[in-house]
């Protein structure tokens, strides 16, 4: 361990005859002062600093600052945090490993040993984002989808297998195993991590960063973890600490218990709405109170999973008896379980209702007040009571100028049914959020069973799918005898992966697409996911609703979201009688009985050979070598240009002068708007590039799968079909006005024209810029288009740090100011003044916007480089440049 232990806190624990060394918080308290009321999540941070105190990156003053926080509940101080490990999924992981491979090339080119580029922390990459719902509602859907996945992604998987052999400390969980967060929760996570060093075994809190924003799911078992961009994760892998400000911690107190018929999904949508209204962006949220005694671990994980949706860095549940129960259920060994209990109690990390911590701020929820809910149509925090969904949808039609079309019907070609506004065309039980939760999954199975027994069938226009987060789900469905009923309603297994939630919903049937287009219909998807941003689930589906798995089944039976399922029938039974949701909704006792079927043998069986993969994975052969043999004709994996000129002297920051505006955006532009993960349009710059390189349209795959190719990804930047550039009137999609000629063209094409003339670019935006997934290509693509700065009213945490990590300057308008207030149209030339080698975090900078008529407007903006470390990264051209330059020295 790197700690100096200047406070003499090194202690030991005995577990089953084995000695574990650890840095004791109670001993530190003797020297530092009272920390008894510190939130558990903050104690984890304090232990991290205590263990890594080296007098340079972590000092005794950092430790004292944590104690000062205990008194003030808020303190403005930067700390260097070192997570124990890194988690990746393949969409974000492939570009991360591509960058490491490119760094090895750069090191070799500079005459050094390329093997200096190696993960120093354990890294697990789970391939879970690539399977698509091509086939559905048939017995062979799973097998066929997996076959197509392997066929489409062969180049990517060959690259990852090379990486597994070339890099140390790097493991790959093959496709068809599960979703990274569920694998993390059920297998990888330990709550207490251990490491052998100098003949001793050290124990310390399990902590991590992940290249997916829903890494926070692991907070459910008392593991502090959150999503970062791939860029920041790569730096953490290479030994760089995560630079962060000591956070505020909002306490969320729970009392009571959920009512009969209310699910964990209903609870999490309520929590998400409450916390978004509270405002917790950049803060920790920690759950406490007696209500946790009634909250199974899977429900806690569901709430933790959706931290990005309520905007918090993490949603932390301290370790308690329920954590240990879950560990036994999921097959963790007894030594691990005893260590977790003893360590947590010794360190004051054990949850205790009689000794509640003190927080920066608090809010409270009586669990019995939660009602059946959905969220949508395009934001996860917009909760709607199930009873209000129909009227809410009518309001959407009115808002979109379609109030006179409520009864509109479009005949589906060749079918005996028509489509209307609000009809459900996708019903998907999918995503990490809910498929890790046996109670809501068993509830879905029971709804299916009762529906089949009543003679109900799925409406024929609904594309239905079941994509669990791990194979354990399949095991318990089969044991409970519920799989056959789900199959009968078309919820056949389609794959183990994110599928619909990440935009891999696959194509709708041609005749359905035709009817939607012909009638300009606003149709719905209902999914048990966590993300429903516009254009994400499917390009033709404008209204997307998050719901519990049993409600997904119910809406597949109903076929429409313009209904009140509390009183409108789902359909008719075999005798022609109306059947209502209450007739097929299982009781809490029925669900509990089904959940008893889940046992630790299932976990042992499915995770026994978690890194092995199927025959197809095992048959992939790759060339060995410590540098990658890039294939010129590959359209999946290319050597990126990020490290060109790394051996040349650094240039100090300088003023950005006479920049053109590439685009002007309104509020809530997501990373999915900036860098979509879904389908590639044939007439888009990325689609044209692929066709020019011999790729047929049917083999385009998705943007997400092609993140290893910068040529595709820079062409896909700002290319979401639903993005709206305010420089153009009533135009959707990735277009802009090229100011020198006034032409409308694709944003990529305009950026390349500006680049030819050495014209710097800026992007203007509103509030919450970069909301959503921790998508590093949203920052990488921005920099490759020649954007030097983004001016926004506010930022989501991860995207702001990603911009800095790629050398793009994030600037924030003063409170109450923005594009409208300064009457900016995007046709101005923008100069940003005050950029030099003395630039400081949070500094105010002057912006001069020169209008077409020659007049000027001046205003000040805040430099949103927030920490000293971030400033070092920015001045080096980005975080990876900073690391690489340090190594080359």
Buried (B, 14 or more C-beta within 10 A) or exposed (E): BEBBBBBEBBBEBEBEEEEBBBBBBEBBBEBBEEBEBBBBBBBBBBBBBBBBBEEEBBBBEBBBBBBBBBEEBEBEBBBBBBBBBBBBBBBBBBBBBBBBBBBBBBBBEBEBEBBEBBBBBBBBBBBBBBBBBBBBBEEEBBEBBBBBBBEBBEBBBBBBBBBBEBBEBBBBBBBBBBBBBBBBBBBBBBBBBBEEEEEEBBBBBBBBBBBBBBBBBBBBBBBBBBBBBBBBBBBBBBBBBBBBBBBBBBBBBBBBBBBEBBBBBBBBBBBBBBBBEBEBBBBBBBBBBEBBBBBBBBBBBBBBBBBBBBBBBBBBBBBBEBBBEBBEBBBBEEBBBBBBBBBBEBBBBBBEEEEBBBBBBBBEBEBEEBBBBBBBBBBBBBBBBBBBBBEBBBEBBEEBEBEEBBEBBBBBEEBEEBBBBBBBBBBBBBBBBBBBBBBBBBBBBBBBBBBBEBBBEBBEBBBBBBBBBBBBBBBBBEBBEBBEBBBBBBBBBBBBBBBBBBBBBBBBBEBBBBBBEEBEBBBBBBBBBBBBBBBBBBBBBBBBBBBBBBBBBBBBBBBBBBBBBBEBBBBEBEEEEEBBBEBBBBEBEBBEBBBEBBBBEBBEEBBEEBEEBEEBBEEBEBEEEBBBEBEEEBBBBBBBEBBEEBEEEEEEBEEBEEBBBBBBBBBBBBBBBBBBBBBBBEEBBBBBBBBEEEBEEEEBBBBBBBBBBBBBBBBBBBBBBBBBBBBBEEBBBBBBBBBEEEEBBBBBBBBBBBBEEEBBBBBBBBBBBBBBBBBBBBBBBBBBBBBBBBBBBBBBBBBBBBBBBBBBBBBBBEEEBBBEEBEBBBBBBBBBEBBEEEBEBEBEBEBBBBBEEEEEEEBEBBBBBBBEBBBBBBBBBBBBBBBBBEBBE
